[in-house]
Amino acid sequence: MIPIDFKKSTLDNGLRIIVVEHHEYPVVAVDLLVRAGSVDDPQGNDGLSSIVAQLLREGTREKDSFEIADAIDFIGGTLSVDGDYDSTSITASALAKNFTFILKMVSEVARSPAFQPRDTEFQRDKSIATILREKDNKISIGNRNFNQMLYGMHPYGHPPIGTVSGLKSIKRGTILAFHKDHFLPNKSILTVVGDINTANVLATIEEVFGEWRREDREEILLPPIDTIDGHRIRIVDKPDLTQTDIHIGHIGIKRTDPDYFPIVLLNYVLGRGPTSRLYTKLRAERGLTYGVTSTFDTRNLRGPFFIRTFSKNKSAIEALQLVLDELEKIPLKGITQAELDSAKSFYVGHFPLSIETPPQIASKIIEQEFYGLPEDSITNYLEHINAVSLEEVNRAAKRVIDPRNLVVVLVSKAEDILDEAKVLGGVELREP
Amino acid sequence: MPTDTQIKLDLEEHLLENGLRLIMNRSNSSPIISFQVWYHVGSIDEKAGITGISHLFEHMMFKGSENIGPEEHSRIVHQHGGTDNAFTSKDCTAYFENLPSSQLELAARLEADRMTNLRLTANTLTSEREVVKEERRLRIDNSLFGRLNEELYATAFVEHPYRWPVIGWMSDLETLCLDDCKSFYRTYYSPNNATILVIGDIDCKRTISIIEKNFSSLQPATIFEEAISPEPQQVEERQREIAVDAQFPWYAVAYHIPDAAHEDIQVLELLGNILTVGRSSRLYQKIICKEKAALSIFSSVDKNRDPGIFSITVGNIRPGHTPESIDTIIAEFLDILKVGVVTEQELEKARNKIETGLVFGLQTNFVRGLRIGLCLERTGEPLGFMKDLDRYHRVSAEDVQRVAKRYFTAENRTVVRLLPKG
C-alpha cells in the first residue's frame, strides 16, 4: 500500500471534492473538471465544447476578459481552461494565501460566463485561424488526418478545437445551451491541492459552490466506432518538408479496460522510452529518427493506439517498414519474461517519481474518480503492476494489437516517397 | 517581499581534490532524487567548422563505455525506476538521472564511468550523426520558429559563437569526425570542469562519501581557457527576410543586452513581463486582443555567460496585418517605455508573476537542480535566482525607463521576418 493522504467529499448538489494537503511550498492549485468535452459536440458543430471552454475566461456577468486576466496576473497566478475529448478543465494556481480568491474565480468563470457576442466572434475567429495554422505544422497535420481516418464521423474524429465549418455554424444559442446542459455540479469534480487546511477548504467550497444547482440530463447516444479494414495509407503532400512525419495505428482501448495494466506494460516494451523495441530498432541501431513512441490514448470510450515517428524523406518508408515489422511480431510472438520484468521494474521503481508534486498526486486521484476506477487503483498500484503475468500480457497483445488493419498517415513531400509507399498498398494523396 | 511567501533553499558544498565540485540540496518529502552532472562546456566553446560538436557529443555519452554497452546507461537507469536524459545549451551541457533515492550510488557509478571511460567508435558516431541530423530537421529545418530563431541569432551576432545554433550547422554535422569527438572529450570532460548536483532525499555525509568513492580517482585535465571572440558593438540596424512555405508571416525583433550577471537583466525581465507575459500584459492586449493581429507573442531575455539578446517574437500574423504593422506597434510600445513610466501596479504584477512562477518550479527536485545548475554555469552563483528576487524588488519605474533608453535603440536592433512564398 502506498500512503497517499487525501480527503474525498461530496456536496449535496453532487459536486465531488478531492483535497490534498501538501505543505512544502506555499502554493495551491484548484481544478474543476467537468464531464463535457468534444465527444459531446453535436453533429455539424465540431468545436462547440472547445469554444465554450475558451469563452469561460473571456467574460462573466461581473467581469470582462481584461478584468479577469488582470486580477489573475496581479497575484501572479494562472487561470487556464482546457477543452479535451471527454472533459473540460478549469485550472487556477497561486500562492496559498490567495486560495479563496482563485476558488471564487474558478466558480465565477465556470458558472456565470457571459458569452457576449463580441467575445464569441473573437474566439471563433481565433480558433479558425489556429486551425489554419495547423497547416504549417506537420505533427498537427498528421494528427488531424490520422484521427479523421480512424474515427470518421464519430466525435473522436476531430480534435477538440473542431473544424472550420463546424466552428462557422455554431450559434450563440447553441453555446448557451451547451453550457446550461453540461456545466453542472453533478457532472463535475473539484480538486484542491497544496499548502492548505482541509477543514477550512471544505467549508469555503461549501460556501462558494453550495448554491450551484444540480440537474439531471440524459446521456447522448454516440455513433459507433467503426473498425479499420486492411491498411489505409494516406500521404499528405507538403512539398517544403525534408522530413516525413509518420503516424501508424488503430483504435485502442478504454481507460476502464480490464487489461489496462498488462497493456501499459506491453506498450512500454513496444515503444516507451530508450529501452523499447522501436527505439532500439529505429534510433539506436539505425539512426533513422530522433524519436519514436507508441501510445495507448485511453479515454472514456476507445481512444487511439498509435505510433509516431519521423525520418528524412529518403528513409521514411524504411522507418515505416521497421515499425510494421515490430508491430507484426507483437501478437504473433508476444514479449519475453525478461522484457516484462524490466517493464515492471521501471513502473514499480518509478512510482514515487510520478507522485512528486501535489498536482501529480491530484491528477492520479482525479483519473480514478473521473473514470470510476476501483478505489485501490492508486494505493495498490504496485500490487497491480506486480500481479501481471506474461500470459496476461501476451493474451492482451493478441486482442489489442492488430497489424493487419491499420491507418498510416505520412506527411511529406509526396514525390519523395510516393513510389516506395505504393509498394505497401493503395495510397490516397491529399493536400494539407 | 512578503514574509509568507519567503522560501528557503539550503545548499551544502564539497570540493574533491581533483577539482570536482559537489552541491547538495536536501528535501526529504519523497524518497527520490535528481542526480545531475553539469559540464562547463557548450556551443560557446566551439569554433567555426565544428559547430554542433557539444551537442553531438552529448549524444555520444549514451553510446557506451569500456564497461557499459551502447544505450545500456539508460536501460539500467530505467530498470531501477529512473529516467535519464541530457541537454546542451550555449554555455553548458548537463546530464541527469531522476530516480529513487536508494539508487544514488548507481547514478554516481554510471556518471563516473562515462566521465572517463567513454568508448568512441566510428560505428556509433555514424548512426548518432544521423540521429542528430534528424533532430535538426525536426527542430529547425522543418519548424518555422526554429528557422526564425536560428536566423535571429545568425544576424544579431557576427563574431561571437552565439551566432550559430547549439545543434550546429548541417554542413558541420556532416563532417565532424571521430578525432574531433576524442579531442573534445579529452579537453572538456574531466572532474575539474564539472559540477555534480544531488537534489532531494539524501543524507549529505553519505552523499559525499559516495561521490568521493566513485569520482576521487579520476584525473583532472588541464583546461585551456581559450579566448572567445567578443561580439563587436552593433552600429546599425540589421534586417533579414526568409521566404517560407507557410500560412502566415512571423516576426522577431532583438536587441543586444549584457551578460547574465549584469544588474540590468532583472530590469529587462520585468520589462519583458510587463509587455508580453499574461493575458493582461501590454502587447498581448494590443496585438492579440485589440488588433487581433496575430495568434501568439512572447519575449525572451537571454541570461548567458556572455552578452545575449532581448527578443520579442510574434507568431502567425493574421490577414490584414503585416510584419511591418507589427513592427510599428512594437516600436511604439518600446518608445512609450522610454518617455513614460510604468505604474507601480504593473511592476508589482510583474514581480508577482515571476516570483510565483519561481516557487511553482521549485516543487520538483529536477527543476530545483536545473535552476541551481543554470545559475552556476552562467554567473558562478548557484543560488543566483534567489538573490534575483531581491533585485526584482529594488527595480524602480525609473530603472525601466533608463534600461529601455539604453538598449532599445535603432542601431542595436535586428529584425527577422518569415514571409509566406507567393
Interface residues (C-beta under 8 A of the other chain):
Chain A: E24 Y25 P26 V27 S65 F66 A69 D70 I72 D73 F74 I75 G76 G77 S93 A94 L95 K97 F122 D125 K126 A129 T130 L132 R133 K135 D136 K138 K238 P239 D240 L241 T242 Q243 G273 P274 T275 T280 R283 A284 E285 R286 G287 L288 T289 Y290 G291 F310 S311 K312 S342 S345 F346 Y347 V348 G349 H350 F351 P352 L353 I355 E356 T357 P358
Chain B: D4 T5 I7 S27 S29 S30 P31 I32 F62 P70 E71 S74 R75 H78 Q79 H80 G81 G82 T83 D84 N98 L99 P100 Q103 T126 S127 E128 R129 E130 V131 V132 K133 E134 E135 R137 L138 D141 N142 L144 V244 D245 A246 Q247 F248 V277 G278 R279 S280 S281 Q285 C289 K292 L295 N316 R318 Q345 E348 K349 R351 N352 K353 I354 E355 T356 G357 V359 F360 L362 Q363 T364 N365
